[in-house]
């Protein structure tokens, strides 16, 4: 690397402080009414039974499939996205210090580094970029019927990914393609000439 290519601390800080480079993680939560969920489950179970021995489709089959597609489109459009951003190492460490585990919690789990009854809500409120939430908002959201166990786990996971363990993304498809390409390049090419092969047995 030449001297011209070296970055100064000013260059590095300019990147570190640029919002475009801040780590963000999202959680997508479905806001679907129970009635719609039940209708989808009912029609989804009904559809395979709507068959006919003739080549003509059962009269309800296409109508049921269309209604299912409508419900799924409505479910997709009702998804709410929460965007979490890193609050920075120092702010995260300060939050942890402000919410240490109780003695009882520590006795139950010696690896625990926070009070799960307080820290989780503070961390989410501090990290959520959109929508902006207070600690009370986070608690009300958790207590709502929309927030099932999986949805709450996705929210907390996004908060953790934004602040603690977000690894660089890797494409499995790209890795497989590149691996196959490399293997093909190493594979000896066989040609037929006078009954002999160029490959070594």
SULZI-V751767 format. One record per pair of residues at least 12 apart in sequence whose ideal C-beta (glycine too) atoms are under 8 Angstrom apart, sorted by the first residue. I is the first residue (numbers start at 0). GAP is how many residues later the second one is. Records with the same first field share a line. If there is no record, write none. Layout:
I: GAP ; GAP
//
This chain:
21: 63 ; 64
22: 62 ; 63 ; 138 ; 139 ; 140 ; 143
23: 59 ; 60 ; 61 ; 62 ; 105 ; 138
24: 58 ; 59 ; 132 ; 133 ; 134 ; 136 ; 137 ; 141
25: 55 ; 56 ; 57 ; 58 ; 132
26: 54 ; 55 ; 57 ; 124 ; 127 ; 128 ; 130 ; 131
27: 51 ; 52 ; 53 ; 54 ; 126
28: 50 ; 51 ; 52 ; 53 ; 117 ; 118 ; 122 ; 125 ; 126
29: 45 ; 48 ; 49 ; 50 ; 121
30: 47 ; 48 ; 49 ; 115
31: 42 ; 43 ; 46
35: 35 ; 38 ; 39
38: 32
39: 28 ; 31 ; 32 ; 35
42: 21 ; 24 ; 25 ; 28
43: 24
45: 18
46: 14 ; 17 ; 18 ; 21
49: 14
80: 49
81: 46 ; 48 ; 49 ; 73 ; 76
82: 45 ; 46 ; 47
83: 40 ; 43 ; 44 ; 45 ; 74 ; 75 ; 77 ; 78 ; 79
84: 42 ; 44 ; 77
85: 41 ; 76 ; 77
86: 39 ; 40 ; 76
90: 35
91: 31 ; 71 ; 72
94: 24 ; 27 ; 28 ; 31
95: 17 ; 18 ; 23
97: 24
98: 15 ; 16 ; 19 ; 20 ; 23
99: 13 ; 14 ; 15
100: 12 ; 13 ; 14 ; 15
101: 13
119: 36
120: 14 ; 17 ; 18 ; 21
121: 13
122: 36 ; 40
123: 14 ; 31 ; 32 ; 35
124: 12 ; 13
126: 32 ; 35 ; 36
127: 31
187: 12
//
